Amino acid sequence: MKETINEIVIEILELDEASEELLDREKNATWDSIKHLEIIMAIEEEFDIRFTATEVTAVKNIQDLYAYVEKKLV
């Protein structure tokens, strides 16, 4: 699951690799609101889940994405 999420984020943000700094919204200028929604929608489609509006705004980094997806897949 984490590898799939990493691949989605790396592809959408057009990164060469996944570093902790680049996978944090506040530290990565390319992770803007549009890219954020693209990431959320791609993850929803990939895992057939839905995020609430509160969850979407609460996601600040890749770790948050892991936690929400894991919780929804249980």
N, CA, C and O atoms as a Maestro MAE file, in Angstrom:
{
 s_m_m2io_version
 :::
 2.0.0
}

f_m_ct {
 s_m_title
 :::
 protein
 m_atom[296] {
  # First column is atom index #
  i_m_mmod_type
  r_m_x_coord
  r_m_y_coord
  r_m_z_coord
  i_m_residue_number
  s_m_chain_name
  s_m_pdb_residue_name
  s_m_pdb_atom_name
  i_m_atomic_number
  :::
  1 25 0.817 -1.184 0.000 1 A "MET " " N  " 7
  2 3 0.000 0.000 0.000 1 A "MET " " CA " 6
  3 2 0.870 1.261 0.000 1 A "MET " " C  " 6
  4 15 0.620 2.190 -0.768 1 A "MET " " O  " 8
  5 25 1.888 1.290 0.860 2 A "LYS " " N  " 7
  6 3 2.764 2.469 0.927 2 A "LYS " " CA " 6
  7 2 3.497 2.702 -0.386 2 A "LYS " " C  " 6
  8 15 3.662 3.841 -0.821 2 A "LYS " " O  " 8
  9 25 3.933 1.626 -1.008 3 A "GLU " " N  " 7
  10 3 4.655 1.749 -2.281 3 A "GLU " " CA " 6
  11 2 3.746 2.352 -3.355 3 A "GLU " " C  " 6
  12 15 4.183 3.190 -4.143 3 A "GLU " " O  " 8
  13 25 2.495 1.928 -3.383 4 A "THR " " N  " 7
  14 3 1.537 2.452 -4.360 4 A "THR " " CA " 6
  15 2 1.285 3.933 -4.114 4 A "THR " " C  " 6
  16 15 1.256 4.728 -5.054 4 A "THR " " O  " 8
  17 25 1.104 4.298 -2.861 5 A "ILE " " N  " 7
  18 3 0.895 5.709 -2.519 5 A "ILE " " CA " 6
  19 2 2.125 6.523 -2.911 5 A "ILE " " C  " 6
  20 15 1.998 7.606 -3.483 5 A "ILE " " O  " 8
  21 25 3.308 6.008 -2.606 6 A "ASN " " N  " 7
  22 3 4.544 6.699 -2.986 6 A "ASN " " CA " 6
  23 2 4.589 6.935 -4.495 6 A "ASN " " C  " 6
  24 15 4.911 8.033 -4.949 6 A "ASN " " O  " 8
  25 25 4.265 5.898 -5.265 7 A "GLU " " N  " 7
  26 3 4.294 6.009 -6.721 7 A "GLU " " CA " 6
  27 2 3.330 7.079 -7.219 7 A "GLU " " C  " 6
  28 15 3.664 7.851 -8.118 7 A "GLU " " O  " 8
  29 25 2.143 7.126 -6.640 8 A "ILE " " N  " 7
  30 3 1.138 8.122 -7.036 8 A "ILE " " CA " 6
  31 2 1.653 9.528 -6.749 8 A "ILE " " C  " 6
  32 15 1.594 10.406 -7.610 8 A "ILE " " O  " 8
  33 25 2.154 9.733 -5.541 9 A "VAL " " N  " 7
  34 3 2.628 11.062 -5.146 9 A "VAL " " CA " 6
  35 2 3.830 11.485 -5.995 9 A "VAL " " C  " 6
  36 15 3.895 12.622 -6.463 9 A "VAL " " O  " 8
  37 25 4.764 10.583 -6.187 10 A "ILE " " N  " 7
  38 3 5.954 10.889 -6.988 10 A "ILE " " CA " 6
  39 2 5.567 11.253 -8.422 10 A "ILE " " C  " 6
  40 15 6.106 12.197 -9.000 10 A "ILE " " O  " 8
  41 25 4.632 10.497 -8.984 11 A "GLU " " N  " 7
  42 3 4.202 10.772 -10.360 11 A "GLU " " CA " 6
  43 2 3.496 12.120 -10.473 11 A "GLU " " C  " 6
  44 15 3.803 12.906 -11.369 11 A "GLU " " O  " 8
  45 25 2.561 12.391 -9.579 12 A "ILE " " N  " 7
  46 3 1.791 13.633 -9.662 12 A "ILE " " CA " 6
  47 2 2.667 14.855 -9.389 12 A "ILE " " C  " 6
  48 15 2.511 15.892 -10.034 12 A "ILE " " O  " 8
  49 25 3.582 14.730 -8.437 13 A "LEU " " N  " 7
  50 3 4.460 15.859 -8.116 13 A "LEU " " CA " 6
  51 2 5.672 15.935 -9.045 13 A "LEU " " C  " 6
  52 15 6.485 16.855 -8.949 13 A "LEU " " O  " 8
  53 25 5.781 14.955 -9.945 14 A "GLU " " N  " 7
  54 3 6.878 14.890 -10.913 14 A "GLU " " CA " 6
  55 2 8.247 14.926 -10.234 14 A "GLU " " C  " 6
  56 15 9.125 15.710 -10.592 14 A "GLU " " O  " 8
  57 25 8.396 14.046 -9.238 15 A "LEU " " N  " 7
  58 3 9.652 13.944 -8.487 15 A "LEU " " CA " 6
  59 2 10.526 12.841 -9.069 15 A "LEU " " C  " 6
  60 15 10.023 11.897 -9.679 15 A "LEU " " O  " 8
  61 25 11.817 12.963 -8.879 16 A "ASP " " N  " 7
  62 3 12.742 11.917 -9.301 16 A "ASP " " CA " 6
  63 2 12.807 10.793 -8.281 16 A "ASP " " C  " 6
  64 15 13.027 9.634 -8.632 16 A "ASP " " O  " 8
  65 25 12.613 11.145 -7.011 17 A "GLU " " N  " 7
  66 3 12.679 10.147 -5.941 17 A "GLU " " CA " 6
  67 2 11.824 10.614 -4.777 17 A "GLU " " C  " 6
  68 15 11.388 11.764 -4.729 17 A "GLU " " O  " 8
  69 25 11.595 9.718 -3.851 18 A "ALA " " N  " 7
  70 3 10.789 10.027 -2.680 18 A "ALA " " CA " 6
  71 2 11.689 10.316 -1.493 18 A "ALA " " C  " 6
  72 15 12.215 9.395 -0.869 18 A "ALA " " O  " 8
  73 25 11.865 11.580 -1.182 19 A "SER " " N  " 7
  74 3 12.587 11.930 0.035 19 A "SER " " CA " 6
  75 2 11.572 12.469 1.032 19 A "SER " " C  " 6
  76 15 10.533 13.006 0.647 19 A "SER " " O  " 8
  77 25 11.879 12.323 2.304 20 A "GLU " " N  " 7
  78 3 10.942 12.740 3.351 20 A "GLU " " CA " 6
  79 2 10.550 14.209 3.193 20 A "GLU " " C  " 6
  80 15 9.390 14.572 3.387 20 A "GLU " " O  " 8
  81 25 11.514 15.040 2.844 21 A "GLU " " N  " 7
  82 3 11.238 16.468 2.701 21 A "GLU " " CA " 6
  83 2 10.299 16.746 1.533 21 A "GLU " " C  " 6
  84 15 9.409 17.590 1.641 21 A "GLU " " O  " 8
  85 25 10.486 16.052 0.431 22 A "LEU " " N  " 7
  86 3 9.657 16.286 -0.743 22 A "LEU " " CA " 6
  87 2 8.239 15.743 -0.589 22 A "LEU " " C  " 6
  88 15 7.337 16.125 -1.335 22 A "LEU " " O  " 8
  89 25 8.049 14.849 0.383 23 A "LEU " " N  " 7
  90 3 6.736 14.252 0.583 23 A "LEU " " CA " 6
  91 2 5.984 14.907 1.736 23 A "LEU " " C  " 6
  92 15 5.160 14.275 2.397 23 A "LEU " " O  " 8
  93 25 6.278 16.174 1.963 24 A "ASP " " N  " 7
  94 3 5.630 16.975 2.997 24 A "ASP " " CA " 6
  95 2 5.103 18.243 2.320 24 A "ASP " " C  " 6
  96 15 5.862 18.969 1.677 24 A "ASP " " O  " 8
  97 25 3.814 18.505 2.464 25 A "ARG " " N  " 7
  98 3 3.189 19.650 1.772 25 A "ARG " " CA " 6
  99 2 3.852 20.974 2.114 25 A "ARG " " C  " 6
  100 15 4.010 21.831 1.245 25 A "ARG " " O  " 8
  101 25 4.239 21.150 3.365 26 A "GLU " " N  " 7
  102 3 4.802 22.427 3.787 26 A "GLU " " CA " 6
  103 2 6.233 22.628 3.312 26 A "GLU " " C  " 6
  104 15 6.701 23.764 3.236 26 A "GLU " " O  " 8
  105 25 6.937 21.546 2.990 27 A "LYS " " N  " 7
  106 3 8.339 21.642 2.579 27 A "LYS " " CA " 6
  107 2 8.525 21.533 1.068 27 A "LYS " " C  " 6
  108 15 9.626 21.743 0.558 27 A "LYS " " O  " 8
  109 25 7.454 21.207 0.359 28 A "ASN " " N  " 7
  110 3 7.550 21.005 -1.084 28 A "ASN " " CA " 6
  111 2 6.611 21.975 -1.795 28 A "ASN " " C  " 6
  112 15 5.391 21.817 -1.753 28 A "ASN " " O  " 8
  113 25 7.184 22.962 -2.438 29 A "ALA " " N  " 7
  114 3 6.394 23.999 -3.108 29 A "ALA " " CA " 6
  115 2 5.548 23.458 -4.260 29 A "ALA " " C  " 6
  116 15 4.528 24.053 -4.606 29 A "ALA " " O  " 8
  117 25 5.956 22.344 -4.854 30 A "THR " " N  " 7
  118 3 5.164 21.797 -5.965 30 A "THR " " CA " 6
  119 2 3.895 21.093 -5.478 30 A "THR " " C  " 6
  120 15 2.987 20.842 -6.271 30 A "THR " " O  " 8
  121 25 3.822 20.771 -4.169 31 A "TRP " " N  " 7
  122 3 2.636 20.125 -3.616 31 A "TRP " " CA " 6
  123 2 1.640 21.219 -3.243 31 A "TRP " " C  " 6
  124 15 1.426 21.502 -2.064 31 A "TRP " " O  " 8
  125 25 1.032 21.834 -4.265 32 A "ASP " " N  " 7
  126 3 0.061 22.899 -4.036 32 A "ASP " " CA " 6
  127 2 -1.352 22.309 -3.926 32 A "ASP " " C  " 6
  128 15 -1.529 21.091 -3.934 32 A "ASP " " O  " 8
  129 25 -2.343 23.183 -3.825 33 A "SER " " N  " 7
  130 3 -3.710 22.705 -3.602 33 A "SER " " CA " 6
  131 2 -4.242 21.882 -4.771 33 A "SER " " C  " 6
  132 15 -4.986 20.924 -4.562 33 A "SER " " O  " 8
  133 25 -3.874 22.239 -5.981 34 A "ILE " " N  " 7
  134 3 -4.323 21.480 -7.154 34 A "ILE " " CA " 6
  135 2 -3.691 20.086 -7.157 34 A "ILE " " C  " 6
  136 15 -4.379 19.083 -7.343 34 A "ILE " " O  " 8
  137 25 -2.392 20.038 -6.952 35 A "LYS " " N  " 7
  138 3 -1.696 18.742 -6.896 35 A "LYS " " CA " 6
  139 2 -2.236 17.907 -5.743 35 A "LYS " " C  " 6
  140 15 -2.354 16.687 -5.856 35 A "LYS " " O  " 8
  141 25 -2.562 18.564 -4.633 36 A "HIS " " N  " 7
  142 3 -3.099 17.856 -3.473 36 A "HIS " " CA " 6
  143 2 -4.394 17.132 -3.850 36 A "HIS " " C  " 6
  144 15 -4.576 15.959 -3.521 36 A "HIS " " O  " 8
  145 25 -5.275 17.830 -4.530 37 A "LEU " " N  " 7
  146 3 -6.539 17.213 -4.940 37 A "LEU " " CA " 6
  147 2 -6.305 16.093 -5.952 37 A "LEU " " C  " 6
  148 15 -6.999 15.076 -5.921 37 A "LEU " " O  " 8
  149 25 -5.343 16.269 -6.840 38 A "GLU " " N  " 7
  150 3 -5.006 15.211 -7.794 38 A "GLU " " CA " 6
  151 2 -4.531 13.958 -7.056 38 A "GLU " " C  " 6
  152 15 -4.922 12.842 -7.400 38 A "GLU " " O  " 8
  153 25 -3.689 14.152 -6.043 39 A "ILE " " N  " 7
  154 3 -3.185 13.025 -5.245 39 A "ILE " " CA " 6
  155 2 -4.335 12.321 -4.543 39 A "ILE " " C  " 6
  156 15 -4.439 11.095 -4.584 39 A "ILE " " O  " 8
  157 25 -5.194 13.094 -3.902 40 A "ILE " " N  " 7
  158 3 -6.336 12.515 -3.180 40 A "ILE " " CA " 6
  159 2 -7.230 11.718 -4.132 40 A "ILE " " C  " 6
  160 15 -7.616 10.590 -3.828 40 A "ILE " " O  " 8
  161 25 -7.552 12.301 -5.272 41 A "MET " " N  " 7
  162 3 -8.439 11.619 -6.226 41 A "MET " " CA " 6
  163 2 -7.792 10.350 -6.777 41 A "MET " " C  " 6
  164 15 -8.470 9.337 -6.948 41 A "MET " " O  " 8
  165 25 -6.500 10.395 -7.055 42 A "ALA " " N  " 7
  166 3 -5.807 9.213 -7.571 42 A "ALA " " CA " 6
  167 2 -5.785 8.098 -6.525 42 A "ALA " " C  " 6
  168 15 -5.962 6.927 -6.859 42 A "ALA " " O  " 8
  169 25 -5.571 8.459 -5.282 43 A "ILE " " N  " 7
  170 3 -5.556 7.454 -4.207 43 A "ILE " " CA " 6
  171 2 -6.958 6.881 -4.006 43 A "ILE " " C  " 6
  172 15 -7.118 5.674 -3.824 43 A "ILE " " O  " 8
  173 25 -7.962 7.739 -4.040 44 A "GLU " " N  " 7
  174 3 -9.343 7.259 -3.909 44 A "GLU " " CA " 6
  175 2 -9.666 6.256 -5.011 44 A "GLU " " C  " 6
  176 15 -10.264 5.211 -4.755 44 A "GLU " " O  " 8
  177 25 -9.272 6.578 -6.222 45 A "GLU " " N  " 7
  178 3 -9.547 5.688 -7.354 45 A "GLU " " CA " 6
  179 2 -8.769 4.376 -7.233 45 A "GLU " " C  " 6
  180 15 -9.323 3.298 -7.449 45 A "GLU " " O  " 8
  181 25 -7.501 4.473 -6.892 46 A "GLU " " N  " 7
  182 3 -6.646 3.285 -6.796 46 A "GLU " " CA " 6
  183 2 -7.137 2.303 -5.740 46 A "GLU " " C  " 6
  184 15 -7.136 1.094 -5.970 46 A "GLU " " O  " 8
  185 25 -7.558 2.812 -4.584 47 A "PHE " " N  " 7
  186 3 -7.939 1.947 -3.473 47 A "PHE " " CA " 6
  187 2 -9.447 1.818 -3.299 47 A "PHE " " C  " 6
  188 15 -9.908 1.139 -2.381 47 A "PHE " " O  " 8
  189 25 -10.223 2.463 -4.172 48 A "ASP " " N  " 7
  190 3 -11.684 2.439 -4.108 48 A "ASP " " CA " 6
  191 2 -12.171 2.864 -2.721 48 A "ASP " " C  " 6
  192 15 -12.950 2.162 -2.077 48 A "ASP " " O  " 8
  193 25 -11.697 4.022 -2.281 49 A "ILE " " N  " 7
  194 3 -12.086 4.600 -0.996 49 A "ILE " " CA " 6
  195 2 -12.488 6.052 -1.223 49 A "ILE " " C  " 6
  196 15 -12.304 6.589 -2.315 49 A "ILE " " O  " 8
  197 25 -13.033 6.681 -0.196 50 A "ARG " " N  " 7
  198 3 -13.388 8.099 -0.267 50 A "ARG " " CA " 6
  199 2 -12.896 8.797 0.990 50 A "ARG " " C  " 6
  200 15 -13.054 8.293 2.102 50 A "ARG " " O  " 8
  201 25 -12.294 9.974 0.792 51 A "PHE " " N  " 7
  202 3 -11.869 10.813 1.901 51 A "PHE " " CA " 6
  203 2 -12.978 11.820 2.199 51 A "PHE " " C  " 6
  204 15 -13.667 12.280 1.289 51 A "PHE " " O  " 8
  205 25 -13.146 12.157 3.472 52 A "THR " " N  " 7
  206 3 -14.071 13.236 3.822 52 A "THR " " CA " 6
  207 2 -13.355 14.560 3.581 52 A "THR " " C  " 6
  208 15 -12.132 14.586 3.439 52 A "THR " " O  " 8
  209 25 -14.099 15.646 3.535 53 A "ALA " " N  " 7
  210 3 -13.497 16.969 3.346 53 A "ALA " " CA " 6
  211 2 -12.524 17.274 4.483 53 A "ALA " " C  " 6
  212 15 -11.474 17.876 4.257 53 A "ALA " " O  " 8
  213 25 -12.865 16.868 5.686 54 A "THR " " N  " 7
  214 3 -11.988 17.090 6.842 54 A "THR " " CA " 6
  215 2 -10.677 16.330 6.674 54 A "THR " " C  " 6
  216 15 -9.606 16.861 6.967 54 A "THR " " O  " 8
  217 25 -10.761 15.102 6.208 55 A "GLU " " N  " 7
  218 3 -9.555 14.306 5.993 55 A "GLU " " CA " 6
  219 2 -8.680 14.919 4.903 55 A "GLU " " C  " 6
  220 15 -7.457 14.965 5.038 55 A "GLU " " O  " 8
  221 25 -9.298 15.384 3.834 56 A "VAL " " N  " 7
  222 3 -8.542 15.987 2.731 56 A "VAL " " CA " 6
  223 2 -7.729 17.172 3.237 56 A "VAL " " C  " 6
  224 15 -6.554 17.309 2.897 56 A "VAL " " O  " 8
  225 25 -8.342 18.021 4.038 57 A "THR " " N  " 7
  226 3 -7.626 19.194 4.533 57 A "THR " " CA " 6
  227 2 -6.630 18.841 5.636 57 A "THR " " C  " 6
  228 15 -5.680 19.589 5.870 57 A "THR " " O  " 8
  229 25 -6.833 17.716 6.314 58 A "ALA " " N  " 7
  230 3 -5.933 17.323 7.401 58 A "ALA " " CA " 6
  231 2 -4.626 16.706 6.894 58 A "ALA " " C  " 6
  232 15 -3.636 16.674 7.624 58 A "ALA " " O  " 8
  233 25 -4.615 16.220 5.662 59 A "VAL " " N  " 7
  234 3 -3.407 15.577 5.115 59 A "VAL " " CA " 6
  235 2 -2.315 16.624 4.914 59 A "VAL " " C  " 6
  236 15 -2.471 17.574 4.147 59 A "VAL " " O  " 8
  237 25 -1.210 16.425 5.622 60 A "LYS " " N  " 7
  238 3 -0.078 17.356 5.534 60 A "LYS " " CA " 6
  239 2 1.170 16.714 4.935 60 A "LYS " " C  " 6
  240 15 2.094 17.412 4.517 60 A "LYS " " O  " 8
  241 25 1.193 15.373 4.896 61 A "ASN " " N  " 7
  242 3 2.380 14.686 4.382 61 A "ASN " " CA " 6
  243 2 2.036 13.253 4.006 61 A "ASN " " C  " 6
  244 15 0.896 12.812 4.152 61 A "ASN " " O  " 8
  245 25 3.023 12.549 3.527 62 A "ILE " " N  " 7
  246 3 2.822 11.176 3.064 62 A "ILE " " CA " 6
  247 2 2.394 10.251 4.206 62 A "ILE " " C  " 6
  248 15 1.628 9.311 3.994 62 A "ILE " " O  " 8
  249 25 2.888 10.518 5.410 63 A "GLN " " N  " 7
  250 3 2.523 9.690 6.560 63 A "GLN " " CA " 6
  251 2 1.023 9.787 6.846 63 A "GLN " " C  " 6
  252 15 0.388 8.792 7.196 63 A "GLN " " O  " 8
  253 25 0.465 10.983 6.696 64 A "ASP " " N  " 7
  254 3 -0.982 11.155 6.878 64 A "ASP " " CA " 6
  255 2 -1.761 10.340 5.847 64 A "ASP " " C  " 6
  256 15 -2.778 9.724 6.166 64 A "ASP " " O  " 8
  257 25 -1.270 10.345 4.611 65 A "LEU " " N  " 7
  258 3 -1.933 9.551 3.565 65 A "LEU " " CA " 6
  259 2 -1.916 8.069 3.925 65 A "LEU " " C  " 6
  260 15 -2.933 7.387 3.805 65 A "LEU " " O  " 8
  261 25 -0.762 7.570 4.366 66 A "TYR " " N  " 7
  262 3 -0.672 6.164 4.769 66 A "TYR " " CA " 6
  263 2 -1.708 5.851 5.841 66 A "TYR " " C  " 6
  264 15 -2.429 4.857 5.751 66 A "TYR " " O  " 8
  265 25 -1.775 6.707 6.854 67 A "ALA " " N  " 7
  266 3 -2.658 6.466 8.002 67 A "ALA " " CA " 6
  267 2 -4.125 6.436 7.581 67 A "ALA " " C  " 6
  268 15 -4.867 5.540 7.983 67 A "ALA " " O  " 8
  269 25 -4.543 7.402 6.781 68 A "TYR " " N  " 7
  270 3 -5.944 7.445 6.360 68 A "TYR " " CA " 6
  271 2 -6.304 6.256 5.460 68 A "TYR " " C  " 6
  272 15 -7.361 5.648 5.627 68 A "TYR " " O  " 8
  273 25 -5.446 5.933 4.531 69 A "VAL " " N  " 7
  274 3 -5.738 4.813 3.629 69 A "VAL " " CA " 6
  275 2 -5.780 3.514 4.428 69 A "VAL " " C  " 6
  276 15 -6.684 2.700 4.241 69 A "VAL " " O  " 8
  277 25 -4.821 3.317 5.304 70 A "GLU " " N  " 7
  278 3 -4.795 2.097 6.123 70 A "GLU " " CA " 6
  279 2 -6.067 1.970 6.953 70 A "GLU " " C  " 6
  280 15 -6.645 0.888 7.049 70 A "GLU " " O  " 8
  281 25 -6.503 3.079 7.553 71 A "LYS " " N  " 7
  282 3 -7.723 3.076 8.363 71 A "LYS " " CA " 6
  283 2 -8.950 2.708 7.523 71 A "LYS " " C  " 6
  284 15 -9.836 1.990 7.987 71 A "LYS " " O  " 8
  285 25 -8.991 3.202 6.295 72 A "LYS " " N  " 7
  286 3 -10.148 2.948 5.433 72 A "LYS " " CA " 6
  287 2 -10.161 1.535 4.845 72 A "LYS " " C  " 6
  288 15 -11.219 1.022 4.479 72 A "LYS " " O  " 8
  289 25 -8.998 0.919 4.757 73 A "LEU " " N  " 7
  290 3 -8.930 -0.417 4.174 73 A "LEU " " CA " 6
  291 2 -9.179 -1.534 5.190 73 A "LEU " " C  " 6
  292 15 -9.273 -2.704 4.819 73 A "LEU " " O  " 8
  293 25 -9.284 -1.180 6.444 74 A "VAL " " N  " 7
  294 3 -9.497 -2.196 7.497 74 A "VAL " " CA " 6
  295 2 -10.914 -2.687 7.479 74 A "VAL " " C  " 6
  296 15 -11.282 -3.540 8.288 74 A "VAL " " O  " 8
  :::
 }
 m_bond[295] {
  # First column is bond index #
  i_m_from
  i_m_to
  i_m_order
  :::
  1 1 2 1
  2 2 3 1
  3 3 4 2
  4 3 5 1
  5 5 6 1
  6 6 7 1
  7 7 8 2
  8 7 9 1
  9 9 10 1
  10 10 11 1
  11 11 12 2
  12 11 13 1
  13 13 14 1
  14 14 15 1
  15 15 16 2
  16 15 17 1
  17 17 18 1
  18 18 19 1
  19 19 20 2
  20 19 21 1
  21 21 22 1
  22 22 23 1
  23 23 24 2
  24 23 25 1
  25 25 26 1
  26 26 27 1
  27 27 28 2
  28 27 29 1
  29 29 30 1
  30 30 31 1
  31 31 32 2
  32 31 33 1
  33 33 34 1
  34 34 35 1
  35 35 36 2
  36 35 37 1
  37 37 38 1
  38 38 39 1
  39 39 40 2
  40 39 41 1
  41 41 42 1
  42 42 43 1
  43 43 44 2
  44 43 45 1
  45 45 46 1
  46 46 47 1
  47 47 48 2
  48 47 49 1
  49 49 50 1
  50 50 51 1
  51 51 52 2
  52 51 53 1
  53 53 54 1
  54 54 55 1
  55 55 56 2
  56 55 57 1
  57 57 58 1
  58 58 59 1
  59 59 60 2
  60 59 61 1
  61 61 62 1
  62 62 63 1
  63 63 64 2
  64 63 65 1
  65 65 66 1
  66 66 67 1
  67 67 68 2
  68 67 69 1
  69 69 70 1
  70 70 71 1
  71 71 72 2
  72 71 73 1
  73 73 74 1
  74 74 75 1
  75 75 76 2
  76 75 77 1
  77 77 78 1
  78 78 79 1
  79 79 80 2
  80 79 81 1
  81 81 82 1
  82 82 83 1
  83 83 84 2
  84 83 85 1
  85 85 86 1
  86 86 87 1
  87 87 88 2
  88 87 89 1
  89 89 90 1
  90 90 91 1
  91 91 92 2
  92 91 93 1
  93 93 94 1
  94 94 95 1
  95 95 96 2
  96 95 97 1
  97 97 98 1
  98 98 99 1
  99 99 100 2
  100 99 101 1
  101 101 102 1
  102 102 103 1
  103 103 104 2
  104 103 105 1
  105 105 106 1
  106 106 107 1
  107 107 108 2
  108 107 109 1
  109 109 110 1
  110 110 111 1
  111 111 112 2
  112 111 113 1
  113 113 114 1
  114 114 115 1
  115 115 116 2
  116 115 117 1
  117 117 118 1
  118 118 119 1
  119 119 120 2
  120 119 121 1
  121 121 122 1
  122 122 123 1
  123 123 124 2
  124 123 125 1
  125 125 126 1
  126 126 127 1
  127 127 128 2
  128 127 129 1
  129 129 130 1
  130 130 131 1
  131 131 132 2
  132 131 133 1
  133 133 134 1
  134 134 135 1
  135 135 136 2
  136 135 137 1
  137 137 138 1
  138 138 139 1
  139 139 140 2
  140 139 141 1
  141 141 142 1
  142 142 143 1
  143 143 144 2
  144 143 145 1
  145 145 146 1
  146 146 147 1
  147 147 148 2
  148 147 149 1
  149 149 150 1
  150 150 151 1
  151 151 152 2
  152 151 153 1
  153 153 154 1
  154 154 155 1
  155 155 156 2
  156 155 157 1
  157 157 158 1
  158 158 159 1
  159 159 160 2
  160 159 161 1
  161 161 162 1
  162 162 163 1
  163 163 164 2
  164 163 165 1
  165 165 166 1
  166 166 167 1
  167 167 168 2
  168 167 169 1
  169 169 170 1
  170 170 171 1
  171 171 172 2
  172 171 173 1
  173 173 174 1
  174 174 175 1
  175 175 176 2
  176 175 177 1
  177 177 178 1
  178 178 179 1
  179 179 180 2
  180 179 181 1
  181 181 182 1
  182 182 183 1
  183 183 184 2
  184 183 185 1
  185 185 186 1
  186 186 187 1
  187 187 188 2
  188 187 189 1
  189 189 190 1
  190 190 191 1
  191 191 192 2
  192 191 193 1
  193 193 194 1
  194 194 195 1
  195 195 196 2
  196 195 197 1
  197 197 198 1
  198 198 199 1
  199 199 200 2
  200 199 201 1
  201 201 202 1
  202 202 203 1
  203 203 204 2
  204 203 205 1
  205 205 206 1
  206 206 207 1
  207 207 208 2
  208 207 209 1
  209 209 210 1
  210 210 211 1
  211 211 212 2
  212 211 213 1
  213 213 214 1
  214 214 215 1
  215 215 216 2
  216 215 217 1
  217 217 218 1
  218 218 219 1
  219 219 220 2
  220 219 221 1
  221 221 222 1
  222 222 223 1
  223 223 224 2
  224 223 225 1
  225 225 226 1
  226 226 227 1
  227 227 228 2
  228 227 229 1
  229 229 230 1
  230 230 231 1
  231 231 232 2
  232 231 233 1
  233 233 234 1
  234 234 235 1
  235 235 236 2
  236 235 237 1
  237 237 238 1
  238 238 239 1
  239 239 240 2
  240 239 241 1
  241 241 242 1
  242 242 243 1
  243 243 244 2
  244 243 245 1
  245 245 246 1
  246 246 247 1
  247 247 248 2
  248 247 249 1
  249 249 250 1
  250 250 251 1
  251 251 252 2
  252 251 253 1
  253 253 254 1
  254 254 255 1
  255 255 256 2
  256 255 257 1
  257 257 258 1
  258 258 259 1
  259 259 260 2
  260 259 261 1
  261 261 262 1
  262 262 263 1
  263 263 264 2
  264 263 265 1
  265 265 266 1
  266 266 267 1
  267 267 268 2
  268 267 269 1
  269 269 270 1
  270 270 271 1
  271 271 272 2
  272 271 273 1
  273 273 274 1
  274 274 275 1
  275 275 276 2
  276 275 277 1
  277 277 278 1
  278 278 279 1
  279 279 280 2
  280 279 281 1
  281 281 282 1
  282 282 283 1
  283 283 284 2
  284 283 285 1
  285 285 286 1
  286 286 287 1
  287 287 288 2
  288 287 289 1
  289 289 290 1
  290 290 291 1
  291 291 292 2
  292 291 293 1
  293 293 294 1
  294 294 295 1
  295 295 296 2
  :::
 }
}
